[in-house]
């Protein structure tokens, strides 16, 4: 089965859920960002999750994307993406 593919971005776009990964003290963390307009009326304001363990942030982004049928992009300046989550690529 082919791996899931996620586009890597430098800034959160307005047309996708963003999984924003970071690293501190050797630990990987993440936030999930979702523009209110993307949620089709389910959100009044843009959503930004609390800081989560990276794997939990990834799972949260997947659940939200499935719920509102939206794409996910990844901002990973710290390079903490895990291959088990899928393929991270950049648009040329």
N, C-alpha and C positions, 0 to 999 in steps of 0.2 A: 504494500500500500504506500503511495507517495506521501512524503512528509508535508505537513501544513507549511505554507509560505507566508512570511510576514515582511512587509516593507520596512526598512530602517529609515528614519527621518531625523532631521536635526532640530525641528520645531514641531509642536503639535499642530496638525491641520484642523480646519473647521468641519471637515467632512468625514471624520473617522474617530474612533475611540483610540486614545493613545495610551500605551503601556510605557511609562517612563521609569527606566531602571537606573539605579545608582549603587554605589558601594561606599561603605564606611567601616573602617576597622576590620577589614577582611570579610565583612558580611554584606550580602546583596539584598537590596531593598527595592521596592517599587511603589508607584502611585498609578492609579487609573484615572484618566481624564476623559470626560465625555461632554461635548458641547450640547447645551440644552436643545438647540435647533435640530440636532441629529436624532434626538429621542422621540420625535413625533408627538410632542405634547405630554410625554411622561415626566418631563423635568421642567421646572419653572426657571431654574438657574443652572449654569454649567456645573457639572459634578466633578469633584476632585476627591478621591478617596484619602483616607488617612494613610500614613506610611505602613506598608505591609512587607512581610518577608517576600522576596522576589517571586518564589513559586506561588504563593497565595495571591499576589498581585496578578500574576499571569492567569491563574484560575478565575479570578474575579473579572478580568477583562473578557475572558472567553464566555463566562456566564452572561455578562451584560451584552456582549455582541450577539449572542444567540437569542437573547430576550428581545432586543430591539432591531435585530437583523441589520447590523452595521459592521463595516470593516474595522479591523484593528491594524494599527501601525505601531512601531516600536522606536522609542528614543533611548539609545543605549550608549551614551558617551563613555561610560565606565567599562564597557566590554564584559558585562556579566551575563549575557544571553547564554542559555544552556541548550546545547544541540538537541537534547531530548524533546524540546518544545517544538521543534521544526526548523525550517530553513529561514535564516534572516538574510535579506538581500537588499540592495540599493537599486533604485531606478537609474538608468543611465541618462 
